[in-house]
Amino acid sequence: MTPPILEIEDLTVSFDGFNALNHLSFQMETGELRVIIGPNGAGKTTFLDVITGKVKPTQGRVLFKGRNLRRYSEDQIARFGIGRKFQTPRVYLNLTVRENLELAGARQKGVLSTLLHPLPKPDRERIQALIETIGLRPKANFPAGLLSHGEKQWLEIGMLVAQSPDLLLVDEPVAGLTDEETRLTGELLVALAESHSIIVIEHDMEFVRQIARTVTVLHEGSVLCEGSIEDVQNDPRVIEVYLGAPLEEPTSQKQP
């Protein structure tokens, strides 16, 4: 029987006596698109930090495809097939969209060696298909610095996919995006979920409704509940946790 792609057992992370994660247990299967929500301070960022090896647990285990990640470094964990996208896009602004993707997917990671030596035809075709997937074909030869904020987000998601990870960790992908960019980002993630396992951390509940299959709610470093978006929104514990900070996020953060 195939193990879950990600399994977290009784995980605790303490910082100077404060438990950022508190006996957290979590599991997801290969091919899932899982959305994680929770108020500020719920432990969402620490959750991703532990999976990627940036933070080591005080107690408990993180298993990726059955392998305990505790003794491995961040770069080793990335090579195992875990890719992370941070909230702020991290792209090479002076390189074109195509060059960013080629560099991200290159087997040899040197910038000069990647840009000066043509990619083999199968790799070029793969990059072209990825450009189509992220919706940036008209701007494939534009410097990334000329892209909108939303387009930079799509490019970075594409750069992540170019590395061929099995598990994508995507942190607040629609922060600061317009309504149209938010919708297109949702469509992109749903399309990628056809071939990847994805965890999305997000606050924008309209966006969560668009993409969510299963929602996990974190509160005070533990899993409060899991289920469909309808189940989560109607759970009395979630309603109590979000009193004064309702699930409907204000739209003032969105750009007109």
C-alpha positions in Angstrom: 0.0 0.0 0.0 1.3 3.4 -1.0 2.1 5.6 2.1 0.6 9.1 2.3 2.8 11.7 0.5 3.0 13.7 3.7 2.3 12.5 7.2 3.0 14.6 10.3 2.9 12.9 13.7 2.5 14.6 17.1 4.6 17.6 15.9 5.7 20.2 18.4 7.9 23.2 17.7 9.0 25.3 20.7 10.6 28.7 20.5 11.8 29.9 24.0 9.0 28.0 25.7 6.3 29.0 23.2 4.8 26.2 21.2 4.4 27.5 17.6 3.1 24.0 16.8 1.5 21.9 19.5 1.1 18.1 19.1 0.0 18.7 15.5 -0.9 15.6 13.4 -1.7 15.9 9.7 -1.9 13.6 6.7 -2.5 14.1 2.9 -2.5 11.6 0.1 -0.7 11.8 -3.3 -2.7 14.0 -5.7 -4.5 16.1 -3.1 -5.0 19.8 -3.2 -5.2 20.9 0.4 -5.9 24.4 1.6 -4.7 25.4 5.1 -6.3 28.4 6.9 -6.1 29.9 10.3 -5.7 33.2 12.1 -2.4 35.0 12.5 -0.2 33.0 15.0 -2.0 29.7 14.2 1.4 28.2 13.1 0.9 28.1 9.3 4.4 29.4 8.4 6.1 27.2 11.0 4.2 24.3 9.5 5.8 24.9 6.1 9.2 25.6 7.7 9.2 22.2 9.4 8.2 20.4 6.2 11.0 22.0 4.2 13.7 21.6 7.0 14.1 25.3 7.8 13.0 24.5 11.4 13.6 21.2 13.2 10.8 19.8 15.4 11.1 19.7 19.2 9.0 16.6 19.1 7.3 14.4 16.5 8.0 13.4 12.9 7.5 14.7 9.4 7.3 11.8 6.9 7.5 12.5 3.1 6.6 9.4 1.1 7.4 7.4 4.2 10.8 9.0 4.8 11.5 10.8 8.1 12.9 14.2 7.2 14.4 15.1 10.5 18.1 14.6 9.7 18.0 16.1 6.3 19.0 19.7 5.2 16.7 22.1 3.3 18.5 21.4 0.0 18.3 17.6 0.5 14.6 17.9 1.2 14.1 20.0 -1.9 15.9 17.3 -4.0 13.5 14.7 -2.5 10.7 16.5 -4.3 9.3 19.2 -2.1 9.1 22.7 -3.5 8.1 25.9 -1.7 6.8 29.2 -3.1 7.0 32.1 -0.6 4.4 34.9 -0.5 6.7 37.5 -2.1 7.7 36.4 -5.7 11.4 35.5 -6.0 12.2 35.8 -9.7 15.2 37.2 -11.6 13.9 40.6 -12.7 16.6 41.1 -15.5 16.0 37.8 -17.1 13.1 37.0 -19.4 10.2 34.7 -18.4 11.7 31.9 -20.5 15.2 32.4 -19.0 13.8 32.3 -15.5 12.0 29.0 -16.2 15.1 27.5 -18.0 17.3 28.4 -15.0 14.8 26.9 -12.5 14.6 23.7 -14.5 18.3 23.4 -15.4 20.2 20.4 -14.2 23.3 22.5 -13.8 22.2 25.6 -11.8 24.9 28.0 -12.9 23.3 31.1 -14.5 25.9 31.5 -17.2 26.1 27.8 -18.1 22.3 27.7 -18.4 22.0 30.8 -20.5 25.0 30.2 -22.8 24.3 26.6 -23.7 21.1 25.8 -25.5 18.7 23.3 -23.8 18.1 20.0 -25.3 15.0 19.9 -27.5 12.9 17.9 -24.9 13.7 20.5 -22.2 12.8 23.4 -24.5 9.5 21.8 -25.3 8.8 21.2 -21.6 9.6 24.9 -20.9 7.3 26.0 -23.7 4.5 23.9 -22.4 5.0 25.4 -18.9 4.9 28.9 -20.3 1.5 28.0 -21.8 0.3 26.5 -18.6 1.1 29.6 -16.5 -0.5 31.9 -19.1 2.6 33.9 -20.0 3.1 33.0 -23.7 2.6 36.6 -24.9 5.3 37.7 -22.5 7.7 34.8 -22.7 10.6 37.0 -23.9 9.8 40.0 -21.6 12.1 40.7 -18.7 10.4 39.5 -15.5 10.7 43.0 -14.1 8.1 44.2 -16.6 5.5 41.7 -15.3 2.6 42.7 -13.0 2.6 41.4 -9.5 0.2 38.6 -10.4 2.2 37.6 -13.4 5.3 37.4 -11.2 3.4 35.1 -8.9 2.5 32.8 -11.9 6.1 32.9 -13.1 7.4 31.8 -9.7 4.8 29.0 -9.5 6.1 28.0 -13.0 9.7 28.1 -11.7 8.7 25.8 -8.9 7.0 23.3 -11.3 10.1 23.4 -13.6 12.0 21.7 -10.8 9.6 18.7 -11.0 8.6 18.5 -7.3 6.1 16.0 -6.1 4.7 18.3 -3.4 4.2 22.0 -4.0 3.9 24.3 -0.9 2.3 27.6 -1.9 2.2 30.4 0.6 -0.6 33.1 0.1 -0.4 33.1 -3.7 -3.2 35.8 -4.1 -2.0 38.4 -1.6 -2.2 41.8 -3.4 -3.7 40.4 -6.6 -6.6 41.9 -8.5 -9.9 39.9 -8.6 -9.1 38.7 -12.2 -5.6 37.7 -11.2 -6.9 35.8 -8.2 -9.4 33.9 -10.4 -6.7 33.0 -12.9 -4.3 31.9 -10.1 -7.0 29.6 -8.8 -7.5 28.1 -12.3 -3.7 27.6 -12.5 -3.4 25.7 -9.2 -6.4 23.5 -10.0 -4.8 22.6 -13.3 -1.5 21.8 -11.6 -3.3 19.6 -9.1 -4.0 17.2 -12.0 -0.3 16.2 -11.8 1.0 17.4 -8.4 0.2 17.3 -4.7 -0.3 20.8 -3.4 -0.7 22.6 -0.1 -1.9 26.2 -0.2 -1.8 28.5 2.7 -4.3 31.3 2.2 -6.5 33.9 4.0 -8.7 35.0 1.1 -11.8 32.9 1.6 -13.4 33.6 -1.7 -10.2 32.1 -3.3 -10.3 29.2 -0.9 -13.9 28.4 -2.1 -12.7 28.5 -5.7 -9.9 25.9 -5.3 -10.6 24.0 -2.0 -11.2 20.3 -2.0 -10.2 19.7 1.6 -9.6 22.5 4.1 -7.5 22.2 7.3 -8.0 24.8 10.0 -5.0 25.5 12.3 -5.5 27.2 15.7 -2.8 27.7 18.3 -0.5 25.3 16.6 -2.8 22.4 16.2 -5.4 21.1 13.7 -8.8 22.4 14.8 -10.8 20.7 12.1 -10.7 19.4 8.6 -13.3 18.9 5.8 -15.0 20.6 2.9 -15.3 24.4 2.9 -19.0 24.1 3.9 -18.2 21.8 6.8 -15.4 24.1 8.0 -17.5 27.3 7.8 -20.3 25.6 9.7 -18.2 24.1 12.4 -19.0 25.7 15.8 -15.3 25.6 16.8 -14.2 27.5 13.8 -17.0 30.1 14.2 -15.8 30.6 17.8 -12.1 30.9 16.8 -12.9 33.5 14.2 -15.3 35.6 16.3 -14.0 39.2 15.8 -12.1 37.9 12.7 -14.7 36.3 10.5 -13.9 33.9 7.7 -14.9 36.5 5.1 -11.7 38.4 4.5 -12.0 42.2 3.9 -11.5 43.1 0.3 -9.5 46.3 1.0 -6.3 44.3 0.4 -7.2 43.7 -3.2 -6.1 46.1 -5.8 -8.8 47.7 -7.9 
